[in-house]
Amino acid sequence: MRGISRGIQLICLVLCLALLAGCGASKGAGGGKVELKLAYHLPVDHHLSKSVERFAKKVAEKSKGSVTVTTYPAGQLYTDKSMNDAIMSGGLDMGLNSTAMWTTVIPVLNVLDVPFLLPTYESVGKAIDGGLGKTLAAEMEKKGVHPLIWADYGYIQFCNNTRPIKTPADFKGLQLRGYGQIPAETIKALGGSPVTMGAAEVYTAIQRGTIDGQTSGQTAMYSRKMYEVAKYLTVTNHAFCEFVLAMNKAKFDSLTPEQRKAVEEAAQETRDEIRKETKDEDAASLKKLKEKGMEVYEVPAAEVKLWQDATKKVREDFIQANGEIGKQAVEECLKAGK
């Protein structure tokens, strides 16, 4: 009898331990501490990198330590080319990447490169916080991705070393490097000849006269010392570069409501900080480029219509390629720009 009693006690002990283990696993999935891995490829001293690090700290504070975001900067974990697949598959919890790198999966994100849709920083914020942001987020959700932050990188401009560009007619005969399909189509629509090459080759190509100039953000122009090889800068604000801090949707949904709230609040606060910093960085870079000797021409607001008309075909081609969702995204941008 004593042997049977001990046997029953042992069975009860095993069952209790199994039950406790099950409870612990359940808590870990829905209410315990969670670690989220966040990768980005920008260098640690970039202002967006610093914002990501602040976001990680905010999440820890707002979740009272129940969510830890571990960051992997400068391509330590994934490159900008491999990151998105990892987020979609769940191999990576979060990643900061440019919307341009998402366009192969979600082509409508190219709308931000369609020229002269969003003329001011205020119109960009209005579009992203409104209809456009909802439309783009819905398309990302279909791919199993939840966008947390649309992170402003800044406006795109033109620089060259041949002549001042003040009207679309001034592009005729210029060979300019574009960083993607729509930038190349924009250069072509304006009368120039687009050239494909890596960003690292541009400085030397302008210096040697292989190309006349290029299109990029003024922050990039300053950091890459374009002022040493390109005399003329035209501030067109024709396109806007965004990054997106995206999270695997299944992982986001697995968090408790309190944890999701902490992550979303941290994201919104960081987004607002990034907007101000980006606008300030753009202005500071423009000032530095002038100080370095670049001749700067800023397209007056009254003349934007002239540039819109010149690049109308780029917009029409984008809508044709993306159908109804492309038309909707363009209309949402134009609405925000009014």
Order of alpha helices (4+ residues) and beta strands (2+ residues): alpha-beta-alpha-beta-alpha-beta-alpha-alpha-alpha-beta-beta-alpha-beta-alpha-beta-alpha-beta-alpha-alpha-beta-alpha-alpha
